[in-house]
Amino acid sequence: MTGALDGIRILDLSRILAGPTCTQLLGDLGAEVIKVENPVTGGDDTRQWGPPYVTGADGQATDLSAYFIAANRNKLSVAIDITTPDGQAQVRALAATADIMIENFKPGGLAKYGLDAATMLAAFPGLVYCSISGFGQTGPNRAKPGYDLMAQGFGGMMSLTGDPTGQPMKVGVGIADVMCGMYATVGILAALRHKERTGEGQHIDVALVDSQIAWLINEGVNYLVSGNVPQRRGNAHPNIVPYQVFATMDGHVLVAVGNDAQFRRFCDVIGMSDLPSDPRFATNPARLANREALLPQVEAQVAIMTSAALVAGLEGAGVPVGPVQTLDQVFASDQVAARDMTIAVPHDDTAAPVPMIGNPLKLSRTPVTYRHAPPRFGQDTETVLRMLAAKP
């Protein structure tokens, strides 16, 4: 089977995480991705963001850090110095064959090389050109650098995350980068649809901060509706009670009581069947208003139960409940195996197949494919440049 994006070529001038996340996803869907890397710096910065590194056939560490391989499969690596006239000419020649060009330089950073959106779209009007930056191509902060940590801070996510009595806390992975890459993917696919209908390319402007603000979701709209600034609640929910982590006798369990009927069944399981008859706790709005009165009672009761007993009881009662797993438990689970969420792709230059996280998309007609392991720096330069030279 061919992928949904078979026949689409992407010229990828992005690095780190947001852009590479986008192009890896498009590559999994069948697109050909040509990743341009800087020969002066040794390529994508994340090649050096280790250990750990994948071991080469010689037993030594390669330039395939775990961070790099997380977002760079299904790509060809081409070493081109875009600061030189020859390099700029090579990029333009590649763009002439491409459907999509993606970059994450600072706004205006590619203009001095003649590789900016305005110049490229004038030369190639059918090109879908996607720019990813920290704050976007406009606005007073447009020139500021874009880092996931700064996006989570500026966009408000850190103010909502962490223990109420502790520091604001970032999410444990670069989620602002990843979600920006997802929004970029959606924008590119929409632009491709427009190009199919009209032949017109366009410029897509995606910012880490804009994307992060977009996925404030209910907490962002809670503020817009009420005018009240949301506070950190740790693992508790701003709109539902109880919906959080509870400490048991021997560990921790997640409980997500989504409605009043579930609350009654929850109370039955933990031996507190009288709670729902208290007007302070009978409905979710009442429980929200009386959170501080309810939770200490529930926490004390749950603390004398084992995790296994609580999970079994709540599962039997149809109340959402689950474990807090460490990554060794995650990747050893039969659910991960059944869903192919771990994969290993052979690489000619490594001692063993490269392990990666699988793509979560399950398409019945055009499934994702894993055609290329993440490339060593510049490994495809000669092949791609020969292809350009042979083009009539």
Buried (B, 14 or more C-beta within 10 A) or exposed (E): EEBBBEEBBBBBBBBBBBBBBBBBBBBBBBBBBBBBBBBEEBBBBBBBBBEEBBBBEEEEBBBBBBBBBBBBBBBBBBBBBBEEEEBBEBBBBBBBBBBBBBBBBBBEBBEEBBBBBEBBBEEBEEBBBBBBBBBBBEEEBBEBEBBBEBBBBBBBBBBBBBEEEEEBBBBEEBBBBBBBBBBBBEBBBEBBEEBEEEEEBBBBBBBBBBBBBBBBEEBBEBBEEEEEEBEBBEEBBBEBBBBBEBEBEEBEBBBBBEEBEBBBBBBBBBEBEEBBEBEEBBBBEBBBBBBEEBBEBBEEBBEEBEBBBBBEBBEEBEBBBEBEEEEEEEBEBEEBEEEEBBBEBEBEBBEEEBEBEBBEEEEEEBBBBBBBBBBBBBBBBEEBBEBBEEEE
